Amino acid sequence: MKIGPYQLGSNVILAPMAGVTDRPFRQLCKHLGAGMAVSEMVSSNSLLWGSAKTKRRADHRGEIEPRSVQIAGADPAMMADAARHNADNGAQIIDINMGCPAKKVCNVMAGSALLKDETLVAGILESVVGAVDVPVTLKIRTGWDKSTRNAERVARIAQESGIQCLAIHGRTRACAYTGEAEYDTIAAVKASVRIPVVANGDVATPEKAKYVLDYTGADAVMIGRAAQGRPWIFREINHFLRTGQRLPEPSAKEVRDILLGHLNNLYAFYGEYTGVRMARKHISWYSKGHAHGAAFRHAVNQVETVADQLDMVRHFFDHLAEEKELAA
Ligand SMILES: Cc1cc2nc3c(=O)[nH]c(=O)nc-3n(C[C@H](O)[C@H](O)[C@H](O)COP(=O)(O)O)c2cc1C
């Protein structure tokens, strides 16, 4: 799949997730086969651009191309400024968020709330596309609620406004994360536009990725929650799409090494204090489903230093590897 000048190495993409898809996680997923990884959303409110958090979100040093940055907001002129600001700071693709269900975002008429006002949608898209030379992409839900589902109309507005790729999370805002993702709506959108369409929602296995690609006709799939603690899901899906075969699960030793590398990158990116805290949720996700995982999570969440955190993680996965060897 191509977005503007960027030919993606894979049509399996990491979804933007606030608090999760920071540079270390994006880079890891890209190394493990994600064709693209969209950054956490950056507010269009310029008053926030100087904050440490927003500056860190805009830090792309060393990141594998293409670098896609998501922006959110409801004012066309502010969104255009945000797009310019991020393009000037290294974004190669600007992604507009009209999919976020968070109250904090929707209450200011941004994120998925924008889907209720198609005139404003067009205004924002045209304003952002006109403001930057880099490709602009859009992420939406299927509508605000089931009675006002308008993804097909929004998709056509997007195409006419010069949007170069559309990602759709197959749920309305009102559906939050409940129910099955609506792949029929994604298929209808794909059939009604010429721009590339990315299907998103509930893809957690290689088989499901293939099913969703076949069923919707979408050009790519986007993976969110299923990549948490399982960044190798990208290589698993790539392999399955290429060969029809499942790769074996990574060994405990490989998981240990992937996680230790991930942690070291988190510490380097955030520093010790924030790095240790950011690492906790990732460590929990990686340890999910493993024997003694609950006790380990409880213990590892108490430690405050890099040395202790690394030590406990190493010990947990070494022990797991030994148990698996004994059982084999
Ligand atoms: C923790 C978390 C944070 C998210 N943050 C964003 C965000 O900043 N922007 C956005 O467009 N979507 C965001 N999403 C939605 C995801 O990009 C994705 O659309 C959704 O999780 C459905 O995909 P999945 O079923 O593969 O998880 C977030 C989801 C999660 C779980």
Ligand as a Chemical Component Dictionary entry (heavy atoms), coordinates in Angstrom:
data_LIG
# 
_chem_comp.id                   LIG 
_chem_comp.type                 NON-POLYMER 
_chem_comp.pdbx_formal_charge   0 
_chem_comp.three_letter_code    LIG 
# 
loop_
_chem_comp_atom.comp_id 
_chem_comp_atom.atom_id 
_chem_comp_atom.alt_atom_id 
_chem_comp_atom.type_symbol 
_chem_comp_atom.charge 
_chem_comp_atom.model_Cartn_x 
_chem_comp_atom.model_Cartn_y 
_chem_comp_atom.model_Cartn_z 
_chem_comp_atom.pdbx_ordinal 
LIG C1  C1  C 0 -5.415 2.911  25.185 1  
LIG C2  C2  C 0 -5.997 3.368  23.872 2  
LIG C3  C3  C 0 -5.720 4.644  23.397 3  
LIG C4  C4  C 0 -6.244 5.079  22.171 4  
LIG N1  N1  N 0 -5.900 6.322  21.704 5  
LIG C5  C5  C 0 -6.297 6.693  20.461 6  
LIG C6  C6  C 0 -5.855 7.926  19.904 7  
LIG O1  O1  O 0 -5.098 8.704  20.512 8  
LIG N2  N2  N 0 -6.283 8.239  18.650 9  
LIG C7  C7  C 0 -7.117 7.410  17.938 10 
LIG O2  O2  O 0 -7.478 7.739  16.799 11 
LIG N3  N3  N 0 -7.558 6.252  18.450 12 
LIG C8  C8  C 0 -7.144 5.866  19.668 13 
LIG N4  N4  N 0 -7.531 4.641  20.166 14 
LIG C9  C9  C 0 -8.351 3.745  19.330 15 
LIG C10 C10 C 0 -7.449 2.763  18.535 16 
LIG O3  O3  O 0 -6.631 3.450  17.614 17 
LIG C11 C11 C 0 -8.300 1.732  17.756 18 
LIG O4  O4  O 0 -9.112 2.419  16.850 19 
LIG C12 C12 C 0 -9.197 0.886  18.677 20 
LIG O5  O5  O 0 -8.482 0.428  19.816 21 
LIG C13 C13 C 0 -9.775 -0.317 17.928 22 
LIG O6  O6  O 0 -8.764 -1.165 17.462 23 
LIG P1  P1  P 0 -8.409 -2.574 18.219 24 
LIG O7  O7  O 0 -9.689 -3.346 18.320 25 
LIG O8  O8  O 0 -7.386 -3.218 17.326 26 
LIG O9  O9  O 0 -7.877 -2.196 19.572 27 
LIG C14 C14 C 0 -7.051 4.212  21.400 28 
LIG C15 C15 C 0 -7.339 2.922  21.888 29 
LIG C16 C16 C 0 -6.815 2.487  23.093 30 
LIG C17 C17 C 0 -7.127 1.094  23.569 31 
# 
loop_
_chem_comp_bond.comp_id 
_chem_comp_bond.atom_id_1 
_chem_comp_bond.atom_id_2 
_chem_comp_bond.value_order 
_chem_comp_bond.pdbx_ordinal 
LIG C1  C2  SING 1  
LIG C2  C3  SING 2  
LIG C2  C16 DOUB 3  
LIG C3  C4  DOUB 4  
LIG C4  N1  SING 5  
LIG C4  C14 SING 6  
LIG N1  C5  DOUB 7  
LIG C5  C6  SING 8  
LIG C5  C8  SING 9  
LIG C6  O1  DOUB 10 
LIG C6  N2  SING 11 
LIG N2  C7  SING 12 
LIG C7  O2  DOUB 13 
LIG C7  N3  SING 14 
LIG N3  C8  DOUB 15 
LIG C8  N4  SING 16 
LIG N4  C9  SING 17 
LIG N4  C14 SING 18 
LIG C9  C10 SING 19 
LIG C10 O3  SING 20 
LIG C10 C11 SING 21 
LIG C11 O4  SING 22 
LIG C11 C12 SING 23 
LIG C12 O5  SING 24 
LIG C12 C13 SING 25 
LIG C13 O6  SING 26 
LIG O6  P1  SING 27 
LIG P1  O7  DOUB 28 
LIG P1  O8  SING 29 
LIG P1  O9  SING 30 
LIG C14 C15 DOUB 31 
LIG C15 C16 SING 32 
LIG C16 C17 SING 33 
# 
